[in-house]
Amino acid sequence: MILDELTTHPGEWLRGTGPMSDVVISSRVRLARNIRTYPFVSKADPETRDELCELLRASIKSASKDREWSYVDLSPLDELDRQVLVERHLISRQHADGDGCRGVAFSPTETVALMVNEEDHLRMQSIRSGLRLDEVWQEINGIDDLLEDRLEYAFHPRYGYLTACPTNVGTGIRVSVMLHLPGLKLTNEIERVFRAARELRLAVRGLFGEGTEASGDFFQVSNQCTLGRSEEDIVNEFKTQVLPRVIEYERQARQALIRDRALVLDDKIWRSYGMLRNARTISSEETLAHLSLLRLGIHLERMNAVDLQTINELFLMTQPAHLQKMLGHRLTGEQRSAARAEFIRKRLSDRRPA
Amino acid sequence: MNCQRCKKAIATVHLTDITKHEKREKHLCERCAQEEGVTIKPQHVHYNELFTHFVMAQPSAHELAQLTCPECQTSFVEFRNTGLLGCPNDYDVFERALLPLIERAHEGQSRHVGKSPRRLGHKRDFQDDLIRLRRHLARAIEDEDYEAAARLRDEINAIETK
Protein backbone atom coordinates (compact mmCIF):
# COMPACT_ATOMS: atom_id res chain seq x y z
CA MET A 1 0.00 0.00 0.00
CA ILE A 2 1.06 3.59 -0.65
CA LEU A 3 1.22 4.37 3.03
CA ASP A 4 3.83 1.73 3.75
CA GLU A 5 6.14 3.28 1.18
CA LEU A 6 5.45 6.74 2.52
CA THR A 7 6.64 6.06 6.03
CA THR A 8 10.20 5.27 5.05
CA HIS A 9 11.24 8.83 4.09
CA PRO A 10 10.27 12.44 4.93
CA GLY A 11 8.26 14.54 2.47
CA GLU A 12 9.78 17.52 0.67
CA TRP A 13 8.80 20.03 3.34
CA LEU A 14 10.99 18.32 5.93
CA ARG A 15 14.06 18.37 3.75
CA GLY A 16 15.52 21.28 5.71
CA THR A 17 16.53 23.16 2.57
CA GLY A 18 15.39 26.37 0.89
CA PRO A 19 15.90 30.04 1.78
CA MET A 20 16.18 30.95 5.47
CA SER A 21 16.00 27.29 6.44
CA ASP A 22 18.00 28.01 9.60
CA VAL A 23 14.79 29.55 10.99
CA VAL A 24 11.98 28.70 8.57
CA ILE A 25 11.20 24.98 8.46
CA SER A 26 8.41 25.20 5.89
CA SER A 27 6.04 27.50 4.01
CA ARG A 28 2.45 26.59 3.31
CA VAL A 29 -0.56 28.10 1.55
CA ARG A 30 -4.00 26.57 1.88
CA LEU A 31 -7.19 27.44 -0.01
CA ALA A 32 -10.73 26.52 1.08
CA ARG A 33 -13.35 25.94 -1.63
CA ASN A 34 -16.91 24.66 -1.76
CA ILE A 35 -19.08 23.48 -4.60
CA ARG A 36 -22.15 25.47 -5.58
CA THR A 37 -25.53 23.80 -5.13
CA TYR A 38 -24.27 21.45 -2.41
CA PRO A 39 -24.67 21.90 1.35
CA PHE A 40 -21.44 22.35 3.32
CA VAL A 41 -19.91 19.13 4.66
CA SER A 42 -21.35 19.26 8.18
CA LYS A 43 -24.87 19.48 6.71
CA ALA A 44 -24.44 16.90 3.96
CA ASP A 45 -26.19 13.56 4.50
CA PRO A 46 -24.19 10.35 3.79
CA GLU A 47 -25.44 10.09 0.20
CA THR A 48 -24.54 13.69 -0.55
CA ARG A 49 -21.10 13.20 0.97
CA ASP A 50 -20.56 10.14 -1.21
CA GLU A 51 -21.63 12.14 -4.23
CA LEU A 52 -19.27 14.99 -3.32
CA CYS A 53 -16.40 12.55 -2.82
CA GLU A 54 -17.05 11.03 -6.22
CA LEU A 55 -17.36 14.39 -7.95
CA LEU A 56 -14.23 15.83 -6.35
CA ARG A 57 -12.18 12.70 -6.79
CA ALA A 58 -13.04 12.61 -10.50
CA SER A 59 -12.24 16.32 -10.91
CA ILE A 60 -8.93 15.95 -9.10
CA LYS A 61 -8.08 12.93 -11.21
CA SER A 62 -8.80 14.77 -14.44
CA ALA A 63 -6.99 17.93 -13.27
CA SER A 64 -3.89 15.94 -12.34
CA LYS A 65 -3.88 13.57 -15.27
CA ASP A 66 -0.19 14.05 -16.08
CA ARG A 67 0.92 13.85 -12.49
CA GLU A 68 1.13 10.73 -10.41
CA TRP A 69 -1.03 11.77 -7.53
CA SER A 70 -2.26 9.31 -4.95
CA TYR A 71 -5.78 9.38 -3.61
CA VAL A 72 -6.48 7.88 -0.20
CA ASP A 73 -10.02 7.16 0.92
CA LEU A 74 -9.96 7.88 4.64
CA SER A 75 -13.17 6.26 5.84
CA PRO A 76 -12.04 2.63 5.57
CA LEU A 77 -8.52 3.51 6.72
CA ASP A 78 -7.05 2.23 9.97
CA GLU A 79 -6.62 4.86 12.71
CA LEU A 80 -2.85 4.36 12.73
CA ASP A 81 -2.63 5.06 8.99
CA ARG A 82 -4.71 8.21 9.37
CA GLN A 83 -2.35 9.31 12.12
CA VAL A 84 0.61 8.77 9.78
CA LEU A 85 -0.99 11.24 7.35
CA VAL A 86 -1.43 13.77 10.15
CA GLU A 87 2.21 13.42 11.21
CA ARG A 88 3.24 14.05 7.59
CA HIS A 89 1.01 17.18 7.53
CA LEU A 90 -0.98 15.77 4.62
CA ILE A 91 -4.26 15.97 6.54
CA SER A 92 -5.47 17.83 9.62
CA ARG A 93 -6.28 16.13 12.91
CA GLN A 94 -9.89 17.12 12.33
CA HIS A 95 -9.88 15.29 9.00
CA ALA A 96 -8.34 12.17 10.56
CA ASP A 97 -10.95 12.10 13.32
CA GLY A 98 -13.89 12.97 11.04
CA ASP A 99 -16.54 10.59 9.80
CA GLY A 100 -18.29 9.74 6.55
CA CYS A 101 -16.85 9.71 3.05
CA ARG A 102 -13.69 11.80 2.93
CA GLY A 103 -10.24 11.56 1.45
CA VAL A 104 -6.98 13.17 0.48
CA ALA A 105 -5.07 13.42 -2.79
CA PHE A 106 -1.37 14.19 -2.75
CA SER A 107 1.61 14.50 -5.06
CA PRO A 108 4.58 12.06 -4.92
CA THR A 109 6.82 14.57 -3.13
CA GLU A 110 3.90 15.55 -0.87
CA THR A 111 4.21 19.24 -1.75
CA VAL A 112 0.54 19.27 -2.76
CA ALA A 113 -2.29 17.79 -0.72
CA LEU A 114 -6.00 18.19 -1.35
CA MET A 115 -8.38 17.26 1.44
CA VAL A 116 -11.85 16.25 0.31
CA ASN A 117 -14.83 16.75 2.65
CA GLU A 118 -12.99 18.23 5.59
CA GLU A 119 -14.75 21.31 7.03
CA ASP A 120 -15.08 22.57 3.46
CA HIS A 121 -15.55 20.44 0.35
CA LEU A 122 -12.00 21.15 -0.71
CA ARG A 123 -9.00 22.25 1.31
CA MET A 124 -5.94 22.38 -0.89
CA GLN A 125 -2.42 23.02 0.30
CA SER A 126 1.02 23.44 -1.11
CA ILE A 127 3.88 23.07 1.37
CA ARG A 128 7.63 23.29 0.82
CA SER A 129 10.73 23.52 2.94
CA GLY A 130 12.26 26.91 3.74
CA LEU A 131 10.82 30.33 3.02
CA ARG A 132 9.14 29.87 -0.36
CA LEU A 133 5.74 31.51 -0.05
CA ASP A 134 5.55 32.76 -3.66
CA GLU A 135 6.29 29.32 -4.95
CA VAL A 136 3.66 27.57 -2.82
CA TRP A 137 1.05 30.25 -3.55
CA GLN A 138 1.64 29.95 -7.29
CA GLU A 139 1.52 26.19 -7.15
CA ILE A 140 -1.78 26.01 -5.31
CA ASN A 141 -3.24 28.87 -7.35
CA GLY A 142 -2.50 26.90 -10.52
CA ILE A 143 -4.15 23.78 -9.14
CA ASP A 144 -7.14 25.86 -8.07
CA ASP A 145 -7.42 27.12 -11.68
CA LEU A 146 -7.38 23.58 -13.02
CA LEU A 147 -10.11 22.50 -10.64
CA GLU A 148 -12.13 25.62 -11.26
CA ASP A 149 -12.34 24.60 -14.94
CA ARG A 150 -14.06 21.43 -13.82
CA LEU A 151 -16.14 22.49 -10.85
CA GLU A 152 -18.51 25.30 -10.08
CA TYR A 153 -17.34 26.89 -6.86
CA ALA A 154 -19.67 28.63 -4.43
CA PHE A 155 -18.72 32.25 -5.06
CA HIS A 156 -20.54 35.38 -3.92
CA PRO A 157 -20.02 38.76 -5.61
CA ARG A 158 -19.66 40.47 -2.27
CA TYR A 159 -18.15 37.84 0.02
CA GLY A 160 -16.03 35.93 -2.48
CA TYR A 161 -15.42 32.21 -2.02
CA LEU A 162 -17.98 30.94 0.47
CA THR A 163 -16.79 28.71 3.30
CA ALA A 164 -18.55 26.73 6.01
CA CYS A 165 -17.08 29.00 8.67
CA PRO A 166 -17.34 32.75 7.98
CA THR A 167 -13.84 33.25 9.40
CA ASN A 168 -12.44 31.76 6.16
CA VAL A 169 -14.72 33.54 3.70
CA GLY A 170 -13.38 35.70 0.86
CA THR A 171 -10.07 34.40 -0.40
CA GLY A 172 -10.30 31.25 1.72
CA ILE A 173 -6.55 31.54 2.07
CA ARG A 174 -4.44 30.48 5.01
CA VAL A 175 -0.77 31.33 4.73
CA SER A 176 1.42 29.72 7.34
CA VAL A 177 5.06 29.22 8.09
CA MET A 178 6.59 26.80 10.52
CA LEU A 179 9.39 28.43 12.47
CA HIS A 180 12.20 27.03 14.56
CA LEU A 181 12.89 29.57 17.31
CA PRO A 182 15.18 27.98 19.91
CA GLY A 183 17.27 31.14 20.27
CA LEU A 184 14.30 33.27 21.31
CA LYS A 185 13.12 30.51 23.58
CA LEU A 186 16.48 30.18 25.34
CA THR A 187 16.83 33.95 25.77
CA ASN A 188 13.23 34.21 27.04
CA GLU A 189 12.32 36.62 24.26
CA ILE A 190 9.71 34.50 22.55
CA GLU A 191 7.00 36.80 23.93
CA ARG A 192 8.34 39.52 21.63
CA VAL A 193 7.44 37.43 18.63
CA PHE A 194 4.02 36.60 19.99
CA ARG A 195 3.40 40.28 20.60
CA ALA A 196 4.55 41.27 17.10
CA ALA A 197 2.36 38.53 15.65
CA ARG A 198 -0.65 39.70 17.60
CA GLU A 199 -0.11 43.26 16.42
CA LEU A 200 -0.28 41.98 12.87
CA ARG A 201 -3.29 39.85 13.77
CA LEU A 202 -1.63 36.56 13.14
CA ALA A 203 -2.29 33.32 14.94
CA VAL A 204 0.59 31.48 16.62
CA ARG A 205 0.07 27.77 17.04
CA GLY A 206 1.95 24.56 17.72
CA LEU A 207 3.52 22.08 15.36
CA PHE A 208 0.27 20.65 14.05
CA GLY A 209 -1.67 23.86 13.59
CA GLU A 210 -5.21 24.40 14.78
CA GLY A 211 -5.90 23.14 18.27
CA THR A 212 -2.29 22.41 19.14
CA GLU A 213 -0.45 24.35 21.77
CA ALA A 214 2.49 26.53 20.93
CA SER A 215 5.02 24.68 23.06
CA GLY A 216 8.59 23.58 22.47
CA ASP A 217 10.71 25.47 19.95
CA PHE A 218 8.52 25.00 16.87
CA PHE A 219 5.75 27.42 16.02
CA GLN A 220 3.29 27.85 13.21
CA VAL A 221 2.34 31.43 12.37
CA SER A 222 -0.65 32.09 10.11
CA ASN A 223 -3.03 34.83 8.94
CA GLN A 224 -6.54 35.10 10.36
CA CYS A 225 -8.13 37.70 8.12
CA THR A 226 -9.18 36.27 4.74
CA LEU A 227 -11.57 38.94 3.45
CA GLY A 228 -10.95 42.35 1.92
CA ARG A 229 -7.34 41.79 0.91
CA SER A 230 -6.01 39.94 -2.09
CA GLU A 231 -4.09 36.70 -1.83
CA GLU A 232 -0.92 38.43 -3.04
CA ASP A 233 -1.30 41.13 -0.37
CA ILE A 234 -1.61 38.56 2.37
CA VAL A 235 1.37 36.57 1.09
CA ASN A 236 3.41 39.76 0.69
CA GLU A 237 2.72 40.96 4.20
CA PHE A 238 4.17 37.72 5.48
CA LYS A 239 7.19 38.03 3.25
CA THR A 240 8.01 41.67 3.82
CA GLN A 241 6.68 42.50 7.28
CA VAL A 242 6.29 39.42 9.40
CA LEU A 243 9.09 37.06 8.53
CA PRO A 244 12.09 39.38 8.16
CA ARG A 245 11.40 40.64 11.69
CA VAL A 246 11.05 37.22 13.23
CA ILE A 247 14.07 35.80 11.40
CA GLU A 248 16.15 38.79 12.46
CA TYR A 249 15.08 38.46 16.13
CA GLU A 250 15.92 34.77 16.12
CA ARG A 251 19.30 35.23 14.49
CA GLN A 252 20.18 38.02 16.93
CA ALA A 253 19.19 35.83 19.85
CA ARG A 254 21.38 33.01 18.53
CA GLN A 255 24.35 35.36 18.11
CA ALA A 256 23.80 36.73 21.61
CA LEU A 257 23.89 33.19 22.98
CA ILE A 258 27.21 32.49 21.25
CA ARG A 259 28.63 35.80 22.41
CA ASP A 260 27.52 35.72 26.04
CA ARG A 261 26.82 32.11 26.92
CA ALA A 262 28.77 29.95 24.48
CA LEU A 263 29.76 27.37 27.08
CA VAL A 264 26.20 26.96 28.35
CA LEU A 265 24.91 26.75 24.79
CA ASP A 266 27.44 24.10 23.77
CA ASP A 267 26.75 22.19 26.93
CA LYS A 268 23.03 22.15 26.17
CA ILE A 269 23.54 21.04 22.58
CA TRP A 270 25.98 18.27 23.44
CA ARG A 271 23.94 17.08 26.40
CA SER A 272 21.01 16.67 24.04
CA TYR A 273 23.22 14.57 21.82
CA GLY A 274 24.27 12.53 24.83
CA MET A 275 20.65 12.02 25.87
CA LEU A 276 19.57 10.83 22.45
CA ARG A 277 22.57 8.52 22.13
CA ASN A 278 22.07 6.92 25.50
CA ALA A 279 18.44 7.11 26.58
CA ARG A 280 16.67 3.77 27.10
CA THR A 281 13.20 5.26 27.11
CA ILE A 282 12.13 8.63 25.78
CA SER A 283 8.84 10.46 25.02
CA SER A 284 8.18 12.15 21.67
CA GLU A 285 8.09 15.50 23.44
CA GLU A 286 11.52 15.08 24.99
CA THR A 287 12.86 13.79 21.67
CA LEU A 288 11.60 16.91 19.94
CA ALA A 289 13.27 19.17 22.51
CA HIS A 290 16.65 17.46 22.00
CA LEU A 291 16.33 17.36 18.21
CA SER A 292 15.58 21.07 18.31
CA LEU A 293 18.88 21.77 20.09
CA LEU A 294 20.81 19.52 17.71
CA ARG A 295 19.28 21.38 14.77
CA LEU A 296 20.34 24.67 16.36
CA GLY A 297 23.84 23.28 16.93
CA ILE A 298 24.19 22.22 13.30
CA HIS A 299 23.09 25.61 11.97
CA LEU A 300 25.48 27.42 14.32
CA GLU A 301 28.25 24.98 13.38
CA ARG A 302 28.71 23.83 16.97
CA MET A 303 27.60 20.28 16.39
CA ASN A 304 29.20 17.96 13.87
CA ALA A 305 28.38 14.55 15.27
CA VAL A 306 25.15 14.39 13.33
CA ASP A 307 23.87 15.90 10.09
CA LEU A 308 20.69 17.74 9.22
CA GLN A 309 19.28 14.91 7.16
CA THR A 310 19.43 12.53 10.12
CA ILE A 311 17.74 15.12 12.36
CA ASN A 312 14.91 15.59 9.86
CA GLU A 313 14.45 11.86 9.53
CA LEU A 314 14.36 11.39 13.31
CA PHE A 315 11.99 14.33 13.60
CA LEU A 316 9.46 12.40 11.53
CA MET A 317 10.17 8.76 12.36
CA THR A 318 10.05 9.18 16.13
CA GLN A 319 6.46 10.37 16.08
CA PRO A 320 4.03 7.78 17.49
CA ALA A 321 2.30 6.59 14.31
CA HIS A 322 5.46 6.48 12.20
CA LEU A 323 7.27 4.56 14.89
CA GLN A 324 4.54 1.93 15.12
CA LYS A 325 4.22 1.73 11.36
CA MET A 326 7.95 1.18 11.02
CA LEU A 327 7.97 -1.58 13.64
CA GLY A 328 4.92 -3.13 12.05
CA HIS A 329 2.71 -3.39 15.11
CA ARG A 330 0.85 -1.35 17.69
CA LEU A 331 2.61 -0.45 20.91
CA THR A 332 1.57 0.89 24.29
CA GLY A 333 2.91 4.28 25.37
CA GLU A 334 5.60 2.64 27.46
CA GLN A 335 6.67 0.31 24.66
CA ARG A 336 6.76 3.23 22.26
CA SER A 337 9.13 5.21 24.48
CA ALA A 338 11.50 2.24 24.67
CA ALA A 339 11.28 1.56 20.92
CA ARG A 340 11.82 5.23 20.16
CA ALA A 341 14.96 5.38 22.32
CA GLU A 342 16.30 2.24 20.65
CA PHE A 343 15.63 3.53 17.16
CA ILE A 344 17.35 6.85 17.90
CA ARG A 345 20.39 5.16 19.46
CA LYS A 346 20.75 2.92 16.46
CA ARG A 347 20.35 5.75 14.01
CA LEU A 348 22.91 7.95 15.79
CA SER A 349 25.51 5.24 16.28
CA ASP A 350 25.41 4.52 12.54
CA ARG A 351 27.18 7.82 12.13
CA ARG A 352 30.66 8.53 13.41
CA PRO A 353 31.54 12.04 14.55
CA ALA A 354 33.27 13.83 11.70
CA MET B 1 -11.07 59.22 -3.96
CA ASN B 2 -9.52 61.18 -1.06
CA CYS B 3 -11.05 61.66 2.34
CA GLN B 4 -13.38 64.68 2.50
CA ARG B 5 -12.21 65.59 5.99
CA CYS B 6 -8.40 65.37 5.94
CA LYS B 7 -8.11 65.51 2.13
CA LYS B 8 -5.02 63.31 2.35
CA ALA B 9 -5.76 59.66 2.95
CA ILE B 10 -7.82 57.52 0.63
CA ALA B 11 -11.48 57.37 1.56
CA THR B 12 -12.45 53.85 2.51
CA VAL B 13 -15.62 54.58 4.47
CA HIS B 14 -18.56 55.60 2.33
CA LEU B 15 -21.64 56.74 4.14
CA THR B 16 -25.00 57.42 2.57
CA ASP B 17 -27.58 59.32 4.57
CA ILE B 18 -31.03 59.09 3.15
CA THR B 19 -33.69 61.36 4.53
CA LYS B 20 -37.10 61.52 2.95
CA HIS B 21 -36.24 63.45 -0.20
CA GLU B 22 -32.56 63.96 0.06
CA LYS B 23 -29.47 61.80 -0.20
CA ARG B 24 -26.14 62.87 1.33
CA GLU B 25 -22.89 61.05 0.74
CA LYS B 26 -19.82 61.15 2.95
CA HIS B 27 -16.43 59.73 2.01
CA LEU B 28 -13.89 59.39 4.78
CA CYS B 29 -10.62 57.64 5.50
CA GLU B 30 -10.53 55.05 8.28
CA ARG B 31 -8.97 57.42 10.83
CA CYS B 32 -11.36 60.34 10.19
CA ALA B 33 -14.29 57.95 10.25
CA GLN B 34 -13.17 56.72 13.64
CA GLU B 35 -12.67 60.27 14.91
CA GLU B 36 -16.11 61.27 13.71
CA GLY B 37 -17.52 58.26 15.45
CA VAL B 38 -18.77 56.78 12.21
CA THR B 39 -16.86 53.56 12.65
CA ILE B 40 -15.22 51.94 15.61
CA LYS B 41 -11.73 50.59 15.64
CA PRO B 42 -11.99 46.91 14.79
CA GLN B 43 -10.67 44.58 17.43
CA HIS B 44 -10.32 40.89 17.30
CA VAL B 45 -12.89 39.35 19.58
CA HIS B 46 -13.62 35.75 20.25
CA TYR B 47 -16.57 34.30 18.40
CA ASN B 48 -18.78 33.38 21.34
CA GLU B 49 -18.22 36.77 22.84
CA LEU B 50 -19.25 38.33 19.55
CA PHE B 51 -22.49 36.49 19.55
CA THR B 52 -23.53 37.22 23.08
CA HIS B 53 -22.44 40.85 23.24
CA PHE B 54 -23.10 41.95 19.76
CA VAL B 55 -25.47 39.97 17.66
CA MET B 56 -27.76 38.78 20.39
CA ALA B 57 -27.93 42.25 21.88
CA GLN B 58 -29.45 43.64 18.71
CA PRO B 59 -33.12 44.56 19.02
CA SER B 60 -33.96 41.96 16.43
CA ALA B 61 -32.01 39.22 18.17
CA HIS B 62 -35.08 37.24 18.87
CA GLU B 63 -36.18 37.51 15.29
CA LEU B 64 -32.72 36.45 14.07
CA ALA B 65 -32.78 33.40 16.28
CA GLN B 66 -35.89 32.26 14.44
CA LEU B 67 -34.24 32.41 11.02
CA THR B 68 -33.85 29.14 9.17
CA CYS B 69 -32.41 28.54 5.72
CA PRO B 70 -35.09 27.09 3.44
CA GLU B 71 -32.48 25.13 1.50
CA CYS B 72 -30.41 23.37 4.16
CA GLN B 73 -32.72 23.83 7.16
CA THR B 74 -29.90 25.27 9.24
CA SER B 75 -31.19 27.67 11.85
CA PHE B 76 -29.29 30.71 13.01
CA VAL B 77 -29.23 29.26 16.52
CA GLU B 78 -27.56 26.16 15.16
CA PHE B 79 -24.91 28.27 13.45
CA ARG B 80 -24.42 30.16 16.68
CA ASN B 81 -23.72 26.91 18.51
CA THR B 82 -21.43 25.26 15.98
CA GLY B 83 -19.84 28.24 14.21
CA LEU B 84 -20.55 26.48 10.91
CA LEU B 85 -23.02 27.46 8.23
CA GLY B 86 -25.08 24.83 6.45
CA CYS B 87 -24.88 25.86 2.81
CA PRO B 88 -23.76 28.74 0.55
CA ASN B 89 -27.30 30.15 0.66
CA ASP B 90 -26.95 30.86 4.41
CA TYR B 91 -24.78 33.87 3.63
CA ASP B 92 -27.87 35.54 2.18
CA VAL B 93 -30.47 34.15 4.55
CA PHE B 94 -28.53 35.21 7.66
CA GLU B 95 -26.99 38.26 6.05
CA ARG B 96 -28.18 40.80 8.60
CA ALA B 97 -26.79 38.83 11.49
CA LEU B 98 -23.69 37.63 9.68
CA LEU B 99 -22.47 40.91 8.29
CA PRO B 100 -21.35 42.39 11.62
CA LEU B 101 -19.70 39.09 12.48
CA ILE B 102 -17.87 38.95 9.20
CA GLU B 103 -16.68 42.52 9.63
CA ARG B 104 -15.42 41.82 13.13
CA ALA B 105 -13.60 38.67 12.05
CA HIS B 106 -11.94 40.37 9.08
CA GLU B 107 -10.64 43.67 10.42
CA GLY B 108 -13.73 45.61 9.40
CA GLN B 109 -13.79 44.28 5.85
CA SER B 110 -16.90 42.86 4.24
CA ARG B 111 -16.11 42.86 0.55
CA HIS B 112 -13.98 40.31 -1.26
CA VAL B 113 -10.81 41.47 -2.98
CA GLY B 114 -8.64 39.09 -4.95
CA LYS B 115 -9.10 36.02 -7.04
CA SER B 116 -12.48 35.19 -8.54
CA PRO B 117 -13.55 32.31 -10.78
CA ARG B 118 -12.72 32.94 -14.43
CA ARG B 119 -15.41 30.80 -15.92
CA LEU B 120 -18.21 32.43 -17.86
CA GLY B 121 -20.81 30.49 -15.94
CA HIS B 122 -20.44 33.00 -13.16
CA LYS B 123 -22.08 35.74 -15.19
CA ARG B 124 -25.22 33.82 -14.46
CA ASP B 125 -24.45 33.97 -10.75
CA PHE B 126 -24.41 37.72 -10.89
CA GLN B 127 -27.80 37.62 -12.58
CA ASP B 128 -29.08 35.46 -9.76
CA ASP B 129 -27.60 37.93 -7.32
CA LEU B 130 -29.17 40.90 -9.04
CA ILE B 131 -32.57 39.30 -8.87
CA ARG B 132 -32.06 38.51 -5.23
CA LEU B 133 -30.69 41.96 -4.37
CA ARG B 134 -33.54 43.77 -6.11
CA ARG B 135 -36.00 41.65 -4.19
CA HIS B 136 -34.22 42.49 -0.92
CA LEU B 137 -34.15 46.16 -1.88
CA ALA B 138 -37.89 46.22 -2.50
CA ARG B 139 -38.46 44.60 0.86
CA ALA B 140 -36.10 46.98 2.67
CA ILE B 141 -37.91 50.01 1.22
CA GLU B 142 -41.21 48.52 2.22
CA ASP B 143 -39.86 48.03 5.77
CA GLU B 144 -38.48 51.60 5.71
CA ASP B 145 -35.03 50.16 6.47
CA TYR B 146 -33.15 52.84 4.54
CA GLU B 147 -29.74 51.88 5.79
CA ALA B 148 -30.15 48.42 4.30
CA ALA B 149 -31.70 49.92 1.18
CA ALA B 150 -28.71 52.19 0.59
CA ARG B 151 -26.32 49.30 1.02
CA LEU B 152 -28.30 47.06 -1.32
CA ARG B 153 -28.45 49.79 -3.92
CA ASP B 154 -24.66 50.15 -3.78
CA GLU B 155 -24.26 46.45 -4.27
CA ILE B 156 -26.59 46.42 -7.24
CA ASN B 157 -24.65 49.32 -8.77
CA ALA B 158 -21.38 47.53 -8.15
CA ILE B 159 -22.58 44.43 -10.01
CA GLU B 160 -24.14 46.40 -12.84
CA THR B 161 -20.98 48.34 -13.53
CA LYS B 162 -18.85 45.17 -13.60
Interface residues (C-beta under 8 A of the other chain):
Chain A: N34 R36 Y38 P39 F40 S42 K43 E119 N141 D144 D145 E148 D149 E152 Y153 A154 F155 H156 P157 R158 Y159 G160 Y161 L162 A164 C165 P166 T167 V169 G170 T171 I173 R201 Q224 C225 T226 L227 G228 R229 S230 E231 E232 D233
Chain B: H44 Y47 E71 C72 Q73 T74 T82 G83 L84 L85 G86 C87 P88 Y91 L98 L101 I102 A105 H106 E107 G108 Q109 S110 R111 H112 V113 G114 K115 S116 P117 R118 R119 G121 H122 D125 F126 D129 E155 A158 I159 K162
